[in-house]
Amino acid sequence: MKKILSVLLFTICKLSFSQVIIGDNVGTATDKTSVLLEFSSTQNKGIILPYITDKTGLNTPGSMILNATTPTAAKVEYYNGTTWVDLSIQTANVSSYLGIQPTAKENTNAKVVIGANTSAADGILVLESTTKAMVLPTVSSYKNIINPAPGMMVLLNNGGIKTLAFYNGNQWSFWSY
């Protein structure tokens, strides 16, 4: 697994100026001109947000995390530039999941940047562009995702009705737009 992740990160780094599709070579976006990163539309999978046990130094607008500062009251949150916004509604106990996380501290300089050579933004995965964005993994039903992990994020497309969904380890939260 570590070998696969290393190859994936190396590939993403090498393709930092091109569009990256994870899961297949088609993706979900019909118009690829404004896409930096997208995911296969044929799998019931999502993105797992980083588990954070101390968000003290996190102040980059747009950051999204599973806030596990209090593991028995974890929530998915994003930073809007002023404050952390709760996306979970209800808390979850992620204590058992923290046990499988690496115990070593993160290298603060380690990050993957797509869209530029460097970025001043702090983050694990930084999409650096003023004209391109990420297309989230899209699924038809969150119920088709077997054993979702805490911090999972997907875009539900139920017959054209699109909803952003987050799993905090206890329940799904839904945000329509």
C-alpha positions in Angstrom: 0.0 0.0 0.0 2.8 2.4 0.9 4.4 1.6 -2.5 1.2 2.5 -4.4 0.8 5.7 -2.4 4.4 6.7 -3.1 3.9 6.1 -6.8 0.7 8.0 -6.8 2.2 11.0 -5.1 5.3 10.9 -7.4 2.9 10.9 -10.4 0.8 13.7 -9.1 4.0 15.8 -8.4 5.3 15.2 -11.9 2.0 16.1 -13.4 1.7 19.3 -11.4 0.8 21.4 -14.4 -1.6 19.1 -16.1 -5.0 17.7 -15.2 -5.0 14.6 -13.0 -7.8 12.0 -13.0 -7.8 9.4 -10.2 -9.5 6.1 -10.8 -9.7 6.0 -14.6 -8.9 8.1 -17.7 -12.3 9.6 -18.2 -13.4 11.3 -14.9 -16.7 13.1 -14.5 -16.2 16.5 -16.0 -17.4 16.9 -19.6 -15.4 20.1 -20.1 -11.9 19.5 -18.9 -10.6 23.1 -19.5 -11.2 24.3 -15.9 -10.3 21.1 -14.0 -7.0 20.4 -12.1 -8.1 17.3 -10.3 -11.0 14.9 -10.7 -12.0 11.4 -9.9 -13.6 8.4 -11.6 -17.3 8.3 -12.0 -17.5 4.5 -11.9 -16.6 3.9 -8.3 -18.4 4.4 -5.0 -15.5 6.1 -3.2 -14.8 9.5 -1.8 -12.0 11.7 -0.5 -10.9 11.2 3.1 -10.0 14.5 4.8 -7.0 14.7 7.1 -7.6 13.8 10.7 -6.4 16.8 12.8 -5.8 16.5 16.5 -4.4 20.1 16.9 -5.7 22.8 14.5 -3.9 25.6 16.3 -1.7 26.6 13.4 -4.2 26.0 10.6 -5.2 29.3 9.0 -5.4 28.8 5.3 -8.8 29.7 3.9 -10.5 26.7 2.2 -8.9 24.1 4.5 -11.1 21.1 5.1 -10.4 18.7 8.0 -11.8 16.0 10.3 -11.4 17.9 13.5 -10.4 15.2 16.0 -9.0 17.6 18.7 -11.5 15.9 21.0 -11.7 12.4 19.5 -15.0 11.6 21.1 -16.6 14.7 19.5 -15.1 14.8 16.0 -16.6 16.9 13.3 -15.8 17.8 9.6 -15.0 21.5 9.3 -13.7 24.0 6.8 -11.9 27.3 7.4 -13.6 30.3 5.7 -10.7 32.7 6.4 -12.1 33.9 9.7 -13.5 31.0 11.6 -13.9 27.2 11.4 -17.4 26.2 10.1 -19.0 22.9 11.2 -20.2 20.7 8.4 -21.2 17.7 10.5 -24.1 18.9 12.6 -23.6 16.0 15.0 -20.3 14.8 16.6 -18.7 11.3 16.2 -16.3 9.2 18.3 -13.3 8.5 16.1 -11.0 7.3 18.9 -10.6 3.9 17.3 -9.6 5.4 14.0 -6.9 7.5 15.5 -5.1 4.3 16.6 -4.5 3.4 13.0 -3.1 6.8 12.1 0.7 7.3 12.0 2.1 8.4 15.4 5.0 10.4 13.8 4.5 14.2 13.5 3.8 15.5 10.0 6.7 17.2 8.1 5.3 20.7 7.9 7.1 21.2 4.5 5.6 18.1 3.0 2.8 18.8 0.5 1.7 18.1 -3.0 1.0 21.1 -5.2 -1.0 20.7 -8.4 -1.2 23.6 -10.8 2.0 25.4 -9.9 5.6 24.7 -8.9 5.1 26.0 -5.3 2.4 27.4 -3.1 2.4 29.6 0.0 -0.7 27.8 1.2 -0.3 25.3 4.0 -1.9 21.9 3.3 -1.3 18.3 2.3 -2.8 18.6 -1.1 -2.8 22.2 -2.5 -4.6 23.0 -5.8 -3.0 26.2 -6.9 -4.9 28.0 -9.7 -7.0 31.1 -10.3 -8.9 29.5 -13.1 -9.2 25.7 -12.4 -10.7 23.6 -9.6 -11.2 20.1 -8.3 -14.2 18.0 -9.3 -15.2 15.9 -6.3 -15.8 12.1 -6.5 -19.5 11.8 -7.6 -21.8 8.9 -6.5 -25.4 8.3 -7.1 -26.1 7.3 -3.4 -24.1 7.5 -0.2 -25.7 4.1 0.7 -23.6 2.5 -2.0 -20.4 3.4 -0.2 -19.4 0.3 1.8 -17.8 1.1 5.2 -17.2 4.9 4.8 -14.3 6.2 6.8 -14.6 9.3 9.1 -13.8 12.4 7.1 -15.2 11.1 3.8 -16.5 13.7 1.3 -18.4 13.0 -1.9 -20.8 14.8 -4.3 -24.1 13.0 -4.5 -25.8 13.2 -7.9 -29.3 11.8 -7.5 -30.9 12.3 -10.9 -29.5 15.8 -11.4 -30.0 16.9 -7.8 -26.5 17.5 -6.4 -25.6 17.5 -2.7 -22.3 17.7 -0.9 -22.0 14.9 1.6 -19.7 14.5 4.6 -19.3 11.4 6.8 -18.0 12.2 10.3 -17.7 8.6 11.5 -21.2 8.5 12.9 -23.5 9.9 10.3 -23.7 11.6 6.9 -24.3 15.4 6.7 -25.8 16.9 3.5 -25.3 20.4 2.0 -27.3 21.3 -1.0 -26.3 24.1 -3.3 
